[in-house]
Amino acid sequence: MSITVGFILKRLASKLSVQEVLEASPELEEEDIRQTLNYAAWAVSDRIITIPSA
């Protein structure tokens, strides 16, 4: 089964901890989470995004 970067990011964004994501998807390893975050950082590294204040 393939798990996408987007799926992992959505789980982390929904306030699940890394440990909770790993428990919910036992086929993942902590390194997979690290690589997901590295890829996401790389993918947006050249973009300027304005985040509105609350």
C-alpha positions as CSV (number, residue, x, y, z in Angstrom):
1,M,0.0,0.0,0.0
2,S,1.3,3.4,-0.9
3,I,0.9,6.3,1.5
4,T,1.2,9.8,0.0
5,V,3.1,12.8,1.3
6,G,-0.2,14.6,1.3
7,F,-1.8,12.0,3.5
8,I,1.0,12.2,6.1
9,L,1.0,16.0,6.0
10,K,-2.8,16.1,6.5
11,R,-2.5,13.8,9.5
12,L,0.2,16.0,11.1
13,A,-1.8,19.1,10.3
14,S,-4.8,17.7,12.0
15,K,-2.7,17.8,15.2
16,L,-1.9,14.1,15.3
17,S,1.6,13.6,16.8
18,V,4.3,11.8,14.9
19,Q,3.8,8.8,17.3
20,E,0.0,8.8,16.6
21,V,0.6,8.8,12.8
22,L,3.1,5.9,13.2
23,E,0.6,4.0,15.4
24,A,-2.2,4.5,12.9
25,S,0.0,3.4,9.9
26,P,2.4,0.7,11.2
27,E,4.0,0.4,7.8
28,L,5.5,3.9,8.3
29,E,8.8,4.5,10.1
30,E,9.9,7.7,11.8
31,E,12.3,8.3,8.8
32,D,9.3,8.4,6.5
33,I,7.8,11.3,8.5
34,R,11.2,13.1,8.4
35,Q,11.4,12.6,4.6
36,T,7.8,13.8,4.2
37,L,8.6,17.0,6.0
38,N,11.9,17.5,4.1
39,Y,10.0,17.1,0.8
40,A,7.3,19.5,1.8
41,A,9.9,22.1,2.9
42,W,11.7,21.7,-0.4
43,A,8.5,21.9,-2.4
44,V,7.6,25.3,-1.0
45,S,11.0,26.7,-0.4
46,D,10.9,29.1,-3.4
47,R,7.4,30.3,-2.7
48,I,6.4,33.4,-0.8
49,I,3.2,32.9,1.2
50,T,1.5,35.6,3.1
51,I,-0.1,34.2,6.3
52,P,-2.8,36.5,7.5
53,S,-2.8,37.4,11.2
54,A,-5.6,36.1,13.4
